[in-house]
Amino acid sequence: MRIVSLAAMTLLLGAGPTFAQPAAPPAEIGNRANGFDYQPTQGAVQAREKAAGITPDQQQQQQEDQTLLQLDHKLLGNQLLPPGTPPTQ
């Protein structure tokens, strides 16, 4: 009888982790992991460019903005913000 009880206890103790509740979701879900941002904001990029002395001139910035707008239209189609609506950062 002791052997049967011991075997049952061993089975239950070994199966304990399989009955455990899953871990709670992380407090912050987004593009942060291990305390680092993996997708910089426009403001962060501009600050880094200015600090490095590589701020694009107005023509380069307009060309980049136009390229990004074309990519937005291609990828998002009719889901774009109305003209003149500033993007959120």
DRENKOLLUM-716014 format. One line per 3 residues: number of its first residue (from 1); their letters; for each residue x, y, z of N, C-alpha, C. Coordinates in Angstrom, 1 decimal. Layout:
<atoms>
NUM	A	X,Y,Z,X,Y,Z,X,Y,Z | ...
</atoms>
This chain:
<atoms>
1	MRI	0.8,-1.2,0.0,0.0,0.0,0.0,0.9,1.3,0.0 | 2.0,1.2,0.7,2.9,2.3,0.8,3.5,2.6,-0.6 | 3.8,1.6,-1.3,4.4,1.7,-2.6,3.4,2.4,-3.6
4	VSL	2.1,2.0,-3.5,1.1,2.6,-4.4,0.9,4.1,-4.0 | 0.9,4.5,-2.7,0.8,5.9,-2.3,2.0,6.7,-2.7 | 3.2,6.1,-2.6,4.4,6.7,-3.0,4.4,7.0,-4.5
7	AAM	4.0,6.0,-5.3,4.0,6.1,-6.7,3.0,7.2,-7.1 | 1.8,7.3,-6.5,0.8,8.3,-6.8,1.3,9.7,-6.5 | 2.0,9.8,-5.4,2.6,11.1,-5.0,3.6,11.6,-6.0
10	TLL	4.5,10.6,-6.4,5.5,10.9,-7.3,4.9,11.4,-8.7 | 3.9,10.7,-9.1,3.2,11.2,-10.4,2.6,12.6,-10.2 | 2.0,12.8,-9.1,1.4,14.1,-8.9,2.4,15.2,-8.8
13	LGA	3.5,15.0,-8.1,4.5,16.0,-8.0,5.2,16.2,-9.3 | 5.4,15.2,-10.1,6.1,15.4,-11.4,5.2,16.1,-12.4 | 3.9,16.0,-12.2,3.0,16.6,-13.2,2.6,18.0,-12.7
16	GPT	3.1,18.4,-11.6,2.7,19.8,-11.1,3.0,20.9,-12.1 | 4.1,21.0,-12.7,4.3,22.1,-13.6,3.4,22.1,-14.8 | 2.9,20.9,-15.2,1.9,20.9,-16.3,0.6,21.5,-16.0
19	FAQ	0.2,21.5,-14.7,-1.1,22.0,-14.2,-0.9,23.5,-13.8 | 0.3,24.0,-13.8,0.5,25.4,-13.4,-0.2,26.4,-14.3 | -0.6,27.5,-13.7,-1.1,28.6,-14.5,-0.1,29.3,-15.4
22	PAA	-0.4,29.7,-16.6,0.6,30.4,-17.4,0.9,31.7,-16.8 | 2.1,32.2,-17.1,2.6,33.4,-16.6,1.7,34.6,-17.1 | 1.6,35.6,-16.2,0.8,36.8,-16.6,1.5,37.5,-17.8
25	PPA	0.7,38.2,-18.6,1.3,38.9,-19.7,2.2,40.1,-19.2 | 3.2,40.5,-20.0,4.1,41.5,-19.5,3.3,42.8,-19.3 | 3.8,43.6,-18.4,3.2,44.9,-18.0,3.2,45.9,-19.2
28	EIG	4.2,45.8,-20.1,4.3,46.7,-21.2,4.5,45.9,-22.5 | 3.6,46.1,-23.4,3.7,45.4,-24.7,4.0,46.4,-25.7 | 5.0,46.3,-26.5,5.3,47.3,-27.6,6.6,47.0,-28.2
31	NRA	7.3,48.0,-28.5,8.6,47.8,-29.2,9.8,48.0,-28.2 | 9.5,47.7,-26.9,10.5,47.7,-25.9,10.8,46.3,-25.4 | 12.1,46.0,-25.2,12.5,44.8,-24.7,13.8,45.0,-23.9
34	NGF	13.9,44.4,-22.8,15.1,44.6,-22.0,15.5,46.0,-21.7 | 14.5,46.9,-21.7,14.8,48.3,-21.4,15.2,49.1,-22.6 | 15.2,48.6,-23.8,15.6,49.3,-25.0,14.5,49.5,-25.9
37	DYQ	14.4,50.6,-26.6,13.5,50.8,-27.7,14.1,50.2,-29.0 | 13.3,49.4,-29.7,13.9,48.8,-30.9,13.3,49.5,-32.1 | 12.4,50.4,-32.0,11.8,51.2,-33.1,11.9,52.6,-32.7
40	PTQ	12.9,53.4,-33.1,13.0,54.8,-32.6,11.9,55.7,-33.2 | 11.5,56.7,-32.5,10.5,57.6,-33.0,11.2,58.7,-33.9 | 10.4,59.4,-34.6,11.0,60.4,-35.5,11.8,61.4,-34.7
43	GAV	11.3,61.8,-33.6,12.0,62.8,-32.7,13.4,62.3,-32.3 | 13.4,61.0,-31.9,14.6,60.4,-31.5,15.7,60.3,-32.6 | 15.2,60.0,-33.8,16.1,59.9,-34.9,16.7,61.3,-35.2
46	QAR	15.8,62.3,-35.2,16.2,63.7,-35.5,17.2,64.2,-34.5 | 17.0,63.8,-33.2,18.0,64.2,-32.2,19.3,63.6,-32.4 | 19.3,62.3,-32.7,20.6,61.6,-33.0,21.3,62.1,-34.2
49	EKA	20.5,62.4,-35.3,21.2,63.0,-36.5,21.8,64.4,-36.1 | 21.1,65.2,-35.4,21.6,66.5,-35.0,22.9,66.4,-34.1 | 22.8,65.4,-33.2,24.0,65.2,-32.3,25.2,64.7,-33.1
52	AGI	24.9,63.9,-34.1,26.0,63.4,-35.0,26.5,64.3,-36.1 | 25.7,65.4,-36.2,26.1,66.4,-37.2,25.7,66.0,-38.6 | 24.7,65.1,-38.8,24.4,64.6,-40.1,22.9,64.9,-40.4
55	TPD	22.4,66.1,-39.9,21.0,66.5,-40.2,20.9,66.7,-41.7 | 19.8,66.0,-42.3,19.7,66.2,-43.7,19.2,67.6,-44.0 | 19.6,68.1,-45.2,19.1,69.5,-45.6,17.6,69.4,-46.0
58	QQQ	17.0,70.5,-46.3,15.6,70.5,-46.6,15.2,69.7,-47.8 | 16.1,69.7,-48.9,15.8,68.9,-50.1,15.8,67.4,-49.8 | 16.8,67.0,-49.0,17.0,65.6,-48.6,15.8,65.2,-47.8
61	QQQ	15.3,66.0,-46.9,14.2,65.7,-46.0,12.9,65.6,-46.8 | 12.7,66.5,-47.8,11.5,66.4,-48.6,11.5,65.1,-49.4 | 12.7,64.8,-50.0,12.8,63.5,-50.8,12.5,62.3,-49.9
64	EDQ	13.0,62.3,-48.7,12.7,61.2,-47.8,11.3,61.1,-47.4 | 10.7,62.3,-47.1,9.2,62.3,-46.8,8.4,61.8,-47.9 | 8.8,62.2,-49.2,8.0,61.7,-50.4,8.1,60.2,-50.5
67	TLL	9.3,59.7,-50.3,9.5,58.2,-50.4,8.7,57.5,-49.4 | 8.7,58.0,-48.1,7.9,57.4,-47.1,6.4,57.5,-47.4 | 6.0,58.6,-47.9,4.5,58.7,-48.3,4.2,57.7,-49.4
70	QLD	5.0,57.6,-50.3,4.8,56.6,-51.4,4.7,55.2,-50.8 | 5.6,54.8,-49.9,5.5,53.5,-49.2,4.2,53.4,-48.4 | 3.8,54.4,-47.7,2.6,54.4,-47.0,1.4,54.1,-47.9
73	HKL	1.3,54.8,-49.0,0.2,54.6,-50.0,0.3,53.1,-50.5 | 1.4,52.6,-50.8,1.6,51.3,-51.4,1.1,50.2,-50.3 | 1.6,50.4,-49.1,1.3,49.4,-48.0,0.0,49.5,-47.4
76	LGN	-0.5,50.8,-47.2,-1.7,51.0,-46.4,-3.0,51.3,-47.3 | -2.8,51.7,-48.5,-3.9,52.0,-49.4,-4.8,53.0,-48.8 | -6.1,52.6,-48.7,-7.1,53.6,-48.2,-7.1,53.7,-46.7
79	QLL	-6.2,53.1,-46.0,-6.2,53.2,-44.5,-5.4,54.4,-44.0 | -4.9,55.2,-44.9,-4.1,56.4,-44.5,-4.9,57.4,-43.7 | -4.2,58.2,-43.0,-4.9,59.4,-42.3,-5.3,60.4,-43.4
82	PPG	-6.3,61.2,-43.1,-6.7,62.3,-44.0,-5.5,63.3,-44.2 | -5.4,63.9,-45.4,-4.3,64.9,-45.6,-4.3,66.0,-44.5 | -3.1,66.3,-44.1,-3.0,67.4,-43.1,-3.1,66.9,-41.7
85	TPP	-3.4,65.6,-41.5,-3.5,65.0,-40.1,-2.0,64.6,-39.7 | -1.5,65.2,-38.6,-0.2,64.8,-38.2,-0.2,63.4,-37.6 | 0.9,62.6,-37.9,1.0,61.3,-37.3,1.3,61.4,-35.8
88	TQ	0.8,60.5,-35.1,1.1,60.4,-33.6,2.5,59.8,-33.4 | 3.2,60.3,-32.4,4.5,59.8,-32.1,4.6,59.1,-30.8
</atoms>
